[in-house]
Amino acid sequence: MAGRFEIYRDDKEELRFRLTGDDGATLVTSEPYEDKGTAVAGINGIRDCAASALIADLT
């Protein structure tokens, strides 16, 4: 699965990003960001740690 990051403006005109799957379903939606540079940095942060992140079952 390749997925796709999309940077967009929400209903309040705040910048956010979402990660969508191959089928177009939204998998993750970010917090709001002040500008595109920080949104891209957030995407890069997800990319850097997602592959090696542990799963913590808190149930």
Predicted model as a PDB file, atoms N, CA, C, CB and O in Angstrom, pLDDT in the B-factor column:
MODEL        1                                                                  
ATOM      1  N   MET A   1       0.838  -1.189   0.000  1.00 62.00           N  
ATOM      2  CA  MET A   1       0.000   0.000   0.000  1.00 62.00           C  
ATOM      3  C   MET A   1       0.879   1.247   0.000  1.00 62.00           C  
ATOM      4  CB  MET A   1      -0.951   0.001   1.218  1.00 62.00           C  
ATOM      5  O   MET A   1       1.710   1.427   0.891  1.00 62.00           O  
ATOM      6  N   ALA A   2       0.701   2.077  -0.965  1.00 80.00           N  
ATOM      7  CA  ALA A   2       1.478   3.306  -1.053  1.00 80.00           C  
ATOM      8  C   ALA A   2       0.809   4.434  -0.284  1.00 80.00           C  
ATOM      9  CB  ALA A   2       1.673   3.708  -2.508  1.00 80.00           C  
ATOM     10  O   ALA A   2       1.485   5.160   0.444  1.00 80.00           O  
ATOM     11  N   GLY A   3      -0.479   4.596  -0.425  1.00 90.00           N  
ATOM     12  CA  GLY A   3      -1.174   5.695   0.222  1.00 90.00           C  
ATOM     13  C   GLY A   3      -0.766   7.033  -0.360  1.00 90.00           C  
ATOM     14  O   GLY A   3       0.036   7.113  -1.290  1.00 90.00           O  
ATOM     15  N   ARG A   4      -1.336   8.079   0.210  1.00 95.00           N  
ATOM     16  CA  ARG A   4      -1.059   9.429  -0.277  1.00 95.00           C  
ATOM     17  C   ARG A   4      -1.324  10.422   0.845  1.00 95.00           C  
ATOM     18  CB  ARG A   4      -1.923   9.765  -1.528  1.00 95.00           C  
ATOM     19  O   ARG A   4      -2.343  10.336   1.530  1.00 95.00           O  
ATOM     20  N   PHE A   5      -0.403  11.365   1.031  1.00 97.00           N  
ATOM     21  CA  PHE A   5      -0.621  12.477   1.955  1.00 97.00           C  
ATOM     22  C   PHE A   5      -1.220  13.631   1.178  1.00 97.00           C  
ATOM     23  CB  PHE A   5       0.704  12.906   2.659  1.00 97.00           C  
ATOM     24  O   PHE A   5      -0.752  13.962   0.088  1.00 97.00           O  
ATOM     25  N   GLU A   6      -2.249  14.241   1.732  1.00 97.00           N  
ATOM     26  CA  GLU A   6      -2.908  15.396   1.113  1.00 97.00           C  
ATOM     27  C   GLU A   6      -2.918  16.545   2.115  1.00 97.00           C  
ATOM     28  CB  GLU A   6      -4.365  15.043   0.654  1.00 97.00           C  
ATOM     29  O   GLU A   6      -3.377  16.380   3.245  1.00 97.00           O  
ATOM     30  N   ILE A   7      -2.421  17.690   1.713  1.00 98.00           N  
ATOM     31  CA  ILE A   7      -2.502  18.902   2.534  1.00 98.00           C  
ATOM     32  C   ILE A   7      -3.718  19.686   2.055  1.00 98.00           C  
ATOM     33  CB  ILE A   7      -1.175  19.770   2.437  1.00 98.00           C  
ATOM     34  O   ILE A   7      -3.901  19.908   0.858  1.00 98.00           O  
ATOM     35  N   TYR A   8      -4.544  20.100   3.011  1.00 98.00           N  
ATOM     36  CA  TYR A   8      -5.791  20.773   2.644  1.00 98.00           C  
ATOM     37  C   TYR A   8      -6.198  21.769   3.731  1.00 98.00           C  
ATOM     38  CB  TYR A   8      -6.918  19.741   2.412  1.00 98.00           C  
ATOM     39  O   TYR A   8      -5.621  21.782   4.818  1.00 98.00           O  
ATOM     40  N   ARG A   9      -7.185  22.593   3.430  1.00 97.00           N  
ATOM     41  CA  ARG A   9      -7.772  23.511   4.413  1.00 97.00           C  
ATOM     42  C   ARG A   9      -9.099  22.931   4.872  1.00 97.00           C  
ATOM     43  CB  ARG A   9      -7.966  24.950   3.815  1.00 97.00           C  
ATOM     44  O   ARG A   9      -9.925  22.514   4.060  1.00 97.00           O  
ATOM     45  N   ASP A  10      -9.291  22.909   6.186  1.00 96.00           N  
ATOM     46  CA  ASP A  10     -10.533  22.376   6.736  1.00 96.00           C  
ATOM     47  C   ASP A  10     -11.632  23.445   6.714  1.00 96.00           C  
ATOM     48  CB  ASP A  10     -10.309  21.863   8.175  1.00 96.00           C  
ATOM     49  O   ASP A  10     -11.455  24.515   6.132  1.00 96.00           O  
ATOM     50  N   ASP A  11     -12.758  23.146   7.350  1.00 96.00           N  
ATOM     51  CA  ASP A  11     -13.903  24.076   7.362  1.00 96.00           C  
ATOM     52  C   ASP A  11     -13.585  25.404   8.042  1.00 96.00           C  
ATOM     53  CB  ASP A  11     -15.084  23.430   8.061  1.00 96.00           C  
ATOM     54  O   ASP A  11     -14.214  26.422   7.752  1.00 96.00           O  
ATOM     55  N   LYS A  12     -12.613  25.391   8.941  1.00 96.00           N  
ATOM     56  CA  LYS A  12     -12.205  26.615   9.636  1.00 96.00           C  
ATOM     57  C   LYS A  12     -11.029  27.298   8.934  1.00 96.00           C  
ATOM     58  CB  LYS A  12     -11.832  26.299  11.085  1.00 96.00           C  
ATOM     59  O   LYS A  12     -10.429  28.226   9.476  1.00 96.00           O  
ATOM     60  N   GLU A  13     -10.704  26.829   7.722  1.00 96.00           N  
ATOM     61  CA  GLU A  13      -9.599  27.363   6.924  1.00 96.00           C  
ATOM     62  C   GLU A  13      -8.230  27.112   7.550  1.00 96.00           C  
ATOM     63  CB  GLU A  13      -9.790  28.842   6.719  1.00 96.00           C  
ATOM     64  O   GLU A  13      -7.274  27.829   7.255  1.00 96.00           O  
ATOM     65  N   GLU A  14      -8.127  26.087   8.424  1.00 96.00           N  
ATOM     66  CA  GLU A  14      -6.849  25.707   9.004  1.00 96.00           C  
ATOM     67  C   GLU A  14      -6.202  24.634   8.124  1.00 96.00           C  
ATOM     68  CB  GLU A  14      -7.031  25.196  10.465  1.00 96.00           C  
ATOM     69  O   GLU A  14      -6.890  23.786   7.557  1.00 96.00           O  
ATOM     70  N   LEU A  15      -4.876  24.683   8.018  1.00 97.00           N  
ATOM     71  CA  LEU A  15      -4.155  23.682   7.232  1.00 97.00           C  
ATOM     72  C   LEU A  15      -4.042  22.384   8.016  1.00 97.00           C  
ATOM     73  CB  LEU A  15      -2.755  24.197   6.841  1.00 97.00           C  
ATOM     74  O   LEU A  15      -3.706  22.387   9.200  1.00 97.00           O  
ATOM     75  N   ARG A  16      -4.321  21.292   7.351  1.00 98.00           N  
ATOM     76  CA  ARG A  16      -4.194  19.957   7.926  1.00 98.00           C  
ATOM     77  C   ARG A  16      -3.664  19.045   6.834  1.00 98.00           C  
ATOM     78  CB  ARG A  16      -5.564  19.433   8.499  1.00 98.00           C  
ATOM     79  O   ARG A  16      -3.621  19.423   5.663  1.00 98.00           O  
ATOM     80  N   PHE A  17      -3.260  17.841   7.225  1.00 98.00           N  
ATOM     81  CA  PHE A  17      -2.979  16.825   6.228  1.00 98.00           C  
ATOM     82  C   PHE A  17      -3.732  15.562   6.595  1.00 98.00           C  
ATOM     83  CB  PHE A  17      -1.462  16.554   6.116  1.00 98.00           C  
ATOM     84  O   PHE A  17      -4.087  15.344   7.753  1.00 98.00           O  
ATOM     85  N   ARG A  18      -3.965  14.754   5.612  1.00 97.00           N  
ATOM     86  CA  ARG A  18      -4.567  13.445   5.836  1.00 97.00           C  
ATOM     87  C   ARG A  18      -3.791  12.417   5.028  1.00 97.00           C  
ATOM     88  CB  ARG A  18      -6.078  13.440   5.448  1.00 97.00           C  
ATOM     89  O   ARG A  18      -3.231  12.720   3.975  1.00 97.00           O  
ATOM     90  N   LEU A  19      -3.774  11.213   5.538  1.00 96.00           N  
ATOM     91  CA  LEU A  19      -3.184  10.092   4.830  1.00 96.00           C  
ATOM     92  C   LEU A  19      -4.336   9.249   4.329  1.00 96.00           C  
ATOM     93  CB  LEU A  19      -2.205   9.263   5.741  1.00 96.00           C  
ATOM     94  O   LEU A  19      -5.187   8.822   5.109  1.00 96.00           O  
ATOM     95  N   THR A  20      -4.366   9.008   3.027  1.00 96.00           N  
ATOM     96  CA  THR A  20      -5.419   8.184   2.443  1.00 96.00           C  
ATOM     97  C   THR A  20      -4.823   6.880   1.935  1.00 96.00           C  
ATOM     98  CB  THR A  20      -6.139   8.935   1.299  1.00 96.00           C  
ATOM     99  O   THR A  20      -3.661   6.827   1.532  1.00 96.00           O  
ATOM    100  N   GLY A  21      -5.630   5.840   1.960  1.00 94.00           N  
ATOM    101  CA  GLY A  21      -5.213   4.547   1.453  1.00 94.00           C  
ATOM    102  C   GLY A  21      -5.409   4.472  -0.051  1.00 94.00           C  
ATOM    103  O   GLY A  21      -5.899   5.411  -0.679  1.00 94.00           O  
ATOM    104  N   ASP A  22      -5.017   3.339  -0.613  1.00 92.00           N  
ATOM    105  CA  ASP A  22      -5.164   3.132  -2.056  1.00 92.00           C  
ATOM    106  C   ASP A  22      -6.614   3.255  -2.520  1.00 92.00           C  
ATOM    107  CB  ASP A  22      -4.622   1.767  -2.439  1.00 92.00           C  
ATOM    108  O   ASP A  22      -6.880   3.635  -3.660  1.00 92.00           O  
ATOM    109  N   ASP A  23      -7.557   2.927  -1.618  1.00 93.00           N  
ATOM    110  CA  ASP A  23      -8.976   2.990  -1.973  1.00 93.00           C  
ATOM    111  C   ASP A  23      -9.587   4.372  -1.743  1.00 93.00           C  
ATOM    112  CB  ASP A  23      -9.746   1.962  -1.178  1.00 93.00           C  
ATOM    113  O   ASP A  23     -10.782   4.572  -1.961  1.00 93.00           O  
ATOM    114  N   GLY A  24      -8.753   5.334  -1.297  1.00 93.00           N  
ATOM    115  CA  GLY A  24      -9.230   6.694  -1.067  1.00 93.00           C  
ATOM    116  C   GLY A  24      -9.756   6.943   0.334  1.00 93.00           C  
ATOM    117  O   GLY A  24     -10.098   8.077   0.671  1.00 93.00           O  
ATOM    118  N   ALA A  25      -9.827   5.903   1.159  1.00 96.00           N  
ATOM    119  CA  ALA A  25     -10.321   6.060   2.528  1.00 96.00           C  
ATOM    120  C   ALA A  25      -9.311   6.853   3.357  1.00 96.00           C  
ATOM    121  CB  ALA A  25     -10.592   4.677   3.178  1.00 96.00           C  
ATOM    122  O   ALA A  25      -8.104   6.648   3.230  1.00 96.00           O  
ATOM    123  N   THR A  26      -9.799   7.748   4.196  1.00 97.00           N  
ATOM    124  CA  THR A  26      -8.930   8.518   5.072  1.00 97.00           C  
ATOM    125  C   THR A  26      -8.491   7.636   6.235  1.00 97.00           C  
ATOM    126  CB  THR A  26      -9.645   9.797   5.586  1.00 97.00           C  
ATOM    127  O   THR A  26      -9.321   7.087   6.959  1.00 97.00           O  
ATOM    128  N   LEU A  27      -7.178   7.508   6.403  1.00 94.00           N  
ATOM    129  CA  LEU A  27      -6.616   6.683   7.470  1.00 94.00           C  
ATOM    130  C   LEU A  27      -6.199   7.513   8.671  1.00 94.00           C  
ATOM    131  CB  LEU A  27      -5.429   5.900   6.953  1.00 94.00           C  
ATOM    132  O   LEU A  27      -6.339   7.067   9.810  1.00 94.00           O  
ATOM    133  N   VAL A  28      -5.686   8.718   8.432  1.00 94.00           N  
ATOM    134  CA  VAL A  28      -5.206   9.608   9.492  1.00 94.00           C  
ATOM    135  C   VAL A  28      -5.512  11.043   9.098  1.00 94.00           C  
ATOM    136  CB  VAL A  28      -3.678   9.416   9.746  1.00 94.00           C  
ATOM    137  O   VAL A  28      -5.357  11.422   7.938  1.00 94.00           O  
ATOM    138  N   THR A  29      -5.948  11.840  10.068  1.00 97.00           N  
ATOM    139  CA  THR A  29      -6.121  13.280   9.870  1.00 97.00           C  
ATOM    140  C   THR A  29      -5.285  13.984  10.924  1.00 97.00           C  
ATOM    141  CB  THR A  29      -7.637  13.707   9.960  1.00 97.00           C  
ATOM    142  O   THR A  29      -5.314  13.603  12.094  1.00 97.00           O  
ATOM    143  N   SER A  30      -4.552  14.991  10.530  1.00 97.00           N  
ATOM    144  CA  SER A  30      -3.633  15.673  11.432  1.00 97.00           C  
ATOM    145  C   SER A  30      -4.322  16.734  12.273  1.00 97.00           C  
ATOM    146  CB  SER A  30      -2.515  16.299  10.648  1.00 97.00           C  
ATOM    147  O   SER A  30      -5.496  17.053  12.089  1.00 97.00           O  
ATOM    148  N   GLU A  31      -3.549  17.258  13.193  1.00 97.00           N  
ATOM    149  CA  GLU A  31      -3.919  18.469  13.914  1.00 97.00           C  
ATOM    150  C   GLU A  31      -3.770  19.652  12.958  1.00 97.00           C  
ATOM    151  CB  GLU A  31      -3.036  18.661  15.201  1.00 97.00           C  
ATOM    152  O   GLU A  31      -3.191  19.494  11.883  1.00 97.00           O  
ATOM    153  N   PRO A  32      -4.275  20.826  13.317  1.00 98.00           N  
ATOM    154  CA  PRO A  32      -4.079  21.987  12.432  1.00 98.00           C  
ATOM    155  C   PRO A  32      -2.650  22.512  12.500  1.00 98.00           C  
ATOM    156  CB  PRO A  32      -5.057  23.107  12.800  1.00 98.00           C  
ATOM    157  O   PRO A  32      -1.994  22.435  13.538  1.00 98.00           O  
ATOM    158  N   TYR A  33      -2.179  23.046  11.376  1.00 97.00           N  
ATOM    159  CA  TYR A  33      -0.845  23.635  11.267  1.00 97.00           C  
ATOM    160  C   TYR A  33      -0.971  25.077  10.811  1.00 97.00           C  
ATOM    161  CB  TYR A  33       0.046  22.828  10.289  1.00 97.00           C  
ATOM    162  O   TYR A  33      -1.939  25.451  10.150  1.00 97.00           O  
ATOM    163  N   GLU A  34       0.032  25.889  11.176  1.00 94.00           N  
ATOM    164  CA  GLU A  34       0.001  27.313  10.838  1.00 94.00           C  
ATOM    165  C   GLU A  34       0.391  27.592   9.395  1.00 94.00           C  
ATOM    166  CB  GLU A  34       0.916  28.074  11.755  1.00 94.00           C  
ATOM    167  O   GLU A  34      -0.063  28.574   8.808  1.00 94.00           O  
ATOM    168  N   ASP A  35       1.245  26.718   8.809  1.00 96.00           N  
ATOM    169  CA  ASP A  35       1.671  26.946   7.432  1.00 96.00           C  
ATOM    170  C   ASP A  35       2.037  25.613   6.784  1.00 96.00           C  
ATOM    171  CB  ASP A  35       2.871  27.930   7.379  1.00 96.00           C  
ATOM    172  O   ASP A  35       2.116  24.585   7.456  1.00 96.00           O  
ATOM    173  N   LYS A  36       2.257  25.644   5.484  1.00 97.00           N  
ATOM    174  CA  LYS A  36       2.562  24.419   4.747  1.00 97.00           C  
ATOM    175  C   LYS A  36       3.877  23.790   5.186  1.00 97.00           C  
ATOM    176  CB  LYS A  36       2.608  24.704   3.265  1.00 97.00           C  
ATOM    177  O   LYS A  36       4.001  22.566   5.213  1.00 97.00           O  
ATOM    178  N   GLY A  37       4.850  24.613   5.526  1.00 97.00           N  
ATOM    179  CA  GLY A  37       6.144  24.082   5.955  1.00 97.00           C  
ATOM    180  C   GLY A  37       6.031  23.194   7.182  1.00 97.00           C  
ATOM    181  O   GLY A  37       6.647  22.130   7.242  1.00 97.00           O  
ATOM    182  N   THR A  38       5.244  23.628   8.164  1.00 97.00           N  
ATOM    183  CA  THR A  38       5.086  22.806   9.361  1.00 97.00           C  
ATOM    184  C   THR A  38       4.219  21.581   9.082  1.00 97.00           C  
ATOM    185  CB  THR A  38       4.475  23.632  10.495  1.00 97.00           C  
ATOM    186  O   THR A  38       4.420  20.534   9.696  1.00 97.00           O  
ATOM    187  N   ALA A  39       3.265  21.696   8.171  1.00 98.00           N  
ATOM    188  CA  ALA A  39       2.467  20.524   7.773  1.00 98.00           C  
ATOM    189  C   ALA A  39       3.360  19.484   7.102  1.00 98.00           C  
ATOM    190  CB  ALA A  39       1.314  20.939   6.815  1.00 98.00           C  
ATOM    191  O   ALA A  39       3.241  18.292   7.386  1.00 98.00           O  
ATOM    192  N   VAL A  40       4.251  19.923   6.215  1.00 98.00           N  
ATOM    193  CA  VAL A  40       5.188  19.007   5.556  1.00 98.00           C  
ATOM    194  C   VAL A  40       6.120  18.381   6.590  1.00 98.00           C  
ATOM    195  CB  VAL A  40       6.008  19.748   4.467  1.00 98.00           C  
ATOM    196  O   VAL A  40       6.432  17.194   6.501  1.00 98.00           O  
ATOM    197  N   ALA A  41       6.562  19.157   7.557  1.00 97.00           N  
ATOM    198  CA  ALA A  41       7.407  18.611   8.620  1.00 97.00           C  
ATOM    199  C   ALA A  41       6.644  17.547   9.414  1.00 97.00           C  
ATOM    200  CB  ALA A  41       7.893  19.740   9.562  1.00 97.00           C  
ATOM    201  O   ALA A  41       7.227  16.539   9.812  1.00 97.00           O  
ATOM    202  N   GLY A  42       5.359  17.759   9.644  1.00 97.00           N  
ATOM    203  CA  GLY A  42       4.535  16.758  10.313  1.00 97.00           C  
ATOM    204  C   GLY A  42       4.433  15.475   9.502  1.00 97.00           C  
ATOM    205  O   GLY A  42       4.514  14.377  10.052  1.00 97.00           O  
ATOM    206  N   ILE A  43       4.258  15.614   8.207  1.00 97.00           N  
ATOM    207  CA  ILE A  43       4.216  14.446   7.316  1.00 97.00           C  
ATOM    208  C   ILE A  43       5.544  13.694   7.384  1.00 97.00           C  
ATOM    209  CB  ILE A  43       3.912  14.877   5.852  1.00 97.00           C  
ATOM    210  O   ILE A  43       5.561  12.468   7.493  1.00 97.00           O  
ATOM    211  N   ASN A  44       6.646  14.423   7.320  1.00 96.00           N  
ATOM    212  CA  ASN A  44       7.957  13.783   7.381  1.00 96.00           C  
ATOM    213  C   ASN A  44       8.183  13.084   8.718  1.00 96.00           C  
ATOM    214  CB  ASN A  44       9.054  14.812   7.142  1.00 96.00           C  
ATOM    215  O   ASN A  44       8.835  12.041   8.770  1.00 96.00           O  
ATOM    216  N   GLY A  45       7.654  13.647   9.792  1.00 95.00           N  
ATOM    217  CA  GLY A  45       7.747  13.007  11.096  1.00 95.00           C  
ATOM    218  C   GLY A  45       7.007  11.679  11.120  1.00 95.00           C  
ATOM    219  O   GLY A  45       7.497  10.698  11.681  1.00 95.00           O  
ATOM    220  N   ILE A  46       5.822  11.648  10.508  1.00 94.00           N  
ATOM    221  CA  ILE A  46       5.054  10.400  10.412  1.00 94.00           C  
ATOM    222  C   ILE A  46       5.840   9.382   9.586  1.00 94.00           C  
ATOM    223  CB  ILE A  46       3.650  10.655   9.777  1.00 94.00           C  
ATOM    224  O   ILE A  46       5.958   8.220   9.974  1.00 94.00           O  
ATOM    225  N   ARG A  47       6.364   9.814   8.472  1.00 92.00           N  
ATOM    226  CA  ARG A  47       7.140   8.913   7.604  1.00 92.00           C  
ATOM    227  C   ARG A  47       8.343   8.329   8.334  1.00 92.00           C  
ATOM    228  CB  ARG A  47       7.609   9.656   6.348  1.00 92.00           C  
ATOM    229  O   ARG A  47       8.643   7.143   8.191  1.00 92.00           O  
ATOM    230  N   ASP A  48       9.033   9.154   9.115  1.00 92.00           N  
ATOM    231  CA  ASP A  48      10.253   8.718   9.796  1.00 92.00           C  
ATOM    232  C   ASP A  48       9.997   7.650  10.853  1.00 92.00           C  
ATOM    233  CB  ASP A  48      10.930   9.900  10.434  1.00 92.00           C  
ATOM    234  O   ASP A  48      10.796   6.725  10.997  1.00 92.00           O  
ATOM    235  N   CYS A  49       8.905   7.762  11.589  1.00 92.00           N  
ATOM    236  CA  CYS A  49       8.731   6.848  12.715  1.00 92.00           C  
ATOM    237  C   CYS A  49       7.681   5.766  12.505  1.00 92.00           C  
ATOM    238  CB  CYS A  49       8.379   7.624  13.917  1.00 92.00           C  
ATOM    239  O   CYS A  49       7.643   4.811  13.281  1.00 92.00           O  
ATOM    240  N   ALA A  50       6.835   5.872  11.500  1.00 87.00           N  
ATOM    241  CA  ALA A  50       5.725   4.924  11.348  1.00 87.00           C  
ATOM    242  C   ALA A  50       6.185   3.487  11.113  1.00 87.00           C  
ATOM    243  CB  ALA A  50       4.842   5.355  10.205  1.00 87.00           C  
ATOM    244  O   ALA A  50       5.611   2.558  11.681  1.00 87.00           O  
ATOM    245  N   ALA A  51       7.191   3.294  10.302  1.00 84.00           N  
ATOM    246  CA  ALA A  51       7.605   1.936   9.954  1.00 84.00           C  
ATOM    247  C   ALA A  51       8.148   1.170  11.154  1.00 84.00           C  
ATOM    248  CB  ALA A  51       8.652   1.978   8.861  1.00 84.00           C  
ATOM    249  O   ALA A  51       8.027  -0.053  11.210  1.00 84.00           O  
ATOM    250  N   SER A  52       8.744   1.872  12.111  1.00 91.00           N  
ATOM    251  CA  SER A  52       9.341   1.193  13.254  1.00 91.00           C  
ATOM    252  C   SER A  52       8.562   1.385  14.546  1.00 91.00           C  
ATOM    253  CB  SER A  52      10.741   1.672  13.446  1.00 91.00           C  
ATOM    254  O   SER A  52       9.004   0.948  15.609  1.00 91.00           O  
ATOM    255  N   ALA A  53       7.400   2.040  14.462  1.00 93.00           N  
ATOM    256  CA  ALA A  53       6.619   2.309  15.659  1.00 93.00           C  
ATOM    257  C   ALA A  53       6.058   1.016  16.249  1.00 93.00           C  
ATOM    258  CB  ALA A  53       5.484   3.284  15.343  1.00 93.00           C  
ATOM    259  O   ALA A  53       5.652   0.115  15.516  1.00 93.00           O  
ATOM    260  N   LEU A  54       6.040   0.936  17.567  1.00 94.00           N  
ATOM    261  CA  LEU A  54       5.478  -0.206  18.261  1.00 94.00           C  
ATOM    262  C   LEU A  54       3.980  -0.045  18.410  1.00 94.00           C  
ATOM    263  CB  LEU A  54       6.134  -0.385  19.626  1.00 94.00           C  
ATOM    264  O   LEU A  54       3.466   1.072  18.352  1.00 94.00           O  
ATOM    265  N   ILE A  55       3.291  -1.125  18.596  1.00 94.00           N  
ATOM    266  CA  ILE A  55       1.859  -1.092  18.862  1.00 94.00           C  
ATOM    267  C   ILE A  55       1.669  -1.311  20.360  1.00 94.00           C  
ATOM    268  CB  ILE A  55       1.087  -2.176  18.016  1.00 94.00           C  
ATOM    269  O   ILE A  55       2.117  -2.321  20.902  1.00 94.00           O  
ATOM    270  N   ALA A  56       1.007  -0.371  21.030  1.00 96.00           N  
ATOM    271  CA  ALA A  56       0.735  -0.476  22.449  1.00 96.00           C  
ATOM    272  C   ALA A  56      -0.760  -0.719  22.627  1.00 96.00           C  
ATOM    273  CB  ALA A  56       1.198   0.803  23.213  1.00 96.00           C  
ATOM    274  O   ALA A  56      -1.571   0.140  22.283  1.00 96.00           O  
ATOM    275  N   ASP A  57      -1.128  -1.869  23.156  1.00 97.00           N  
ATOM    276  CA  ASP A  57      -2.530  -2.198  23.401  1.00 97.00           C  
ATOM    277  C   ASP A  57      -2.906  -1.715  24.796  1.00 97.00           C  
ATOM    278  CB  ASP A  57      -2.788  -3.732  23.252  1.00 97.00           C  
ATOM    279  O   ASP A  57      -2.504  -2.318  25.791  1.00 97.00           O  
ATOM    280  N   LEU A  58      -3.669  -0.637  24.875  1.00 97.00           N  
ATOM    281  CA  LEU A  58      -4.035  -0.027  26.144  1.00 97.00           C  
ATOM    282  C   LEU A  58      -5.434  -0.413  26.600  1.00 97.00           C  
ATOM    283  CB  LEU A  58      -3.934   1.467  26.038  1.00 97.00           C  
ATOM    284  O   LEU A  58      -6.002   0.238  27.477  1.00 97.00           O  
ATOM    285  N   THR A  59      -5.993  -1.465  26.014  1.00 97.00           N  
ATOM    286  CA  THR A  59      -7.344  -1.873  26.390  1.00 97.00           C  
ATOM    287  C   THR A  59      -7.358  -2.671  27.678  1.00 97.00           C  
ATOM    288  CB  THR A  59      -7.973  -2.685  25.283  1.00 97.00           C  
ATOM    289  O   THR A  59      -8.423  -3.090  28.133  1.00 97.00           O  
TER     290      THR A  59                                                      
ENDMDL                                                                          
END                                                                             
